[in-house]
């Protein structure tokens, strides 16, 4: 057997994402916090999937939540541990097959499920979350619909530059259910030289209209929304908001 697959978001891309893409967490946080207010009041545990470098985790902790933050990327978790010392725990969790701890809320803003290999794996991950949700629990996470790819077929590339970092991303839609990002990152060393790294991310896209009946069979009432609250998300990025009856 060969070595295990290299996880998405190795050190360089994890750091670039942390430095340059915090706006998404700041955008989503007010809506997520509003959905979780009853959980906060009763001191419930929030399980965060795809926590990345802890950008939303910090908002949850600052609002008074008990948070167990998880991600499949060791590099992201290293950043999160430095950024959010107040979380109850920060650890590796790889969907869809790692066991999930029971929780009063399950949240995620990084469309983590779209990194799974196929729609079946996405569905298994959603079912695992539903089964881990306690009575009167809340599910709130984002996920890329098939529309994400259909409206981006003509998108080819984009770049962003920060003070000590840059990223160039090339896009492709090889099939209606797959969106590919090929990313090249550049990070400045202390001596002024630059380091380059490359990653390819394949995202599986799903029909989000199929999710409410799927999770209804697990006892969860779910609706598909365009946002967590008042924020405006990119077209094709949907929000799942679910509740398990008390």
HELIX and SHEET records of a PDB file:
HELIX    1   1 UNK A   11  UNK A   20  1                                  10    
HELIX    2   2 UNK A   23  UNK A   35  1                                  13    
HELIX    3   3 UNK A   37  UNK A   41  1                                   5    
HELIX    4   4 UNK A   55  UNK A   62  1                                   8    
HELIX    5   5 UNK A   74  UNK A   83  1                                  10    
HELIX    6   6 UNK A  112  UNK A  115  5                                   4    
HELIX    7   7 UNK A  119  UNK A  132  1                                  14    
HELIX    8   8 UNK A  146  UNK A  150  1                                   5    
HELIX    9   9 UNK A  208  UNK A  210  5                                   3    
HELIX   10  10 UNK A  211  UNK A  216  1                                   6    
SHEET    1   A 7 UNK A  89  UNK A  92  0                                        
SHEET    2   A 7 UNK A  66  UNK A  71  1                                        
SHEET    3   A 7 UNK A  45  UNK A  48  1                                        
SHEET    4   A 7 UNK A 103  UNK A 108  1                                        
SHEET    5   A 7 UNK A 133  UNK A 144  1                                        
SHEET    6   A 7 UNK A 237  UNK A 244 -1                                        
SHEET    7   A 7 UNK A 220  UNK A 225 -1                                        
SHEET    1   B 4 UNK A 157  UNK A 161  0                                        
SHEET    2   B 4 UNK A 165  UNK A 175 -1                                        
SHEET    3   B 4 UNK A 178  UNK A 188 -1                                        
SHEET    4   B 4 UNK A 194  UNK A 204 -1                                        
END                                                                             
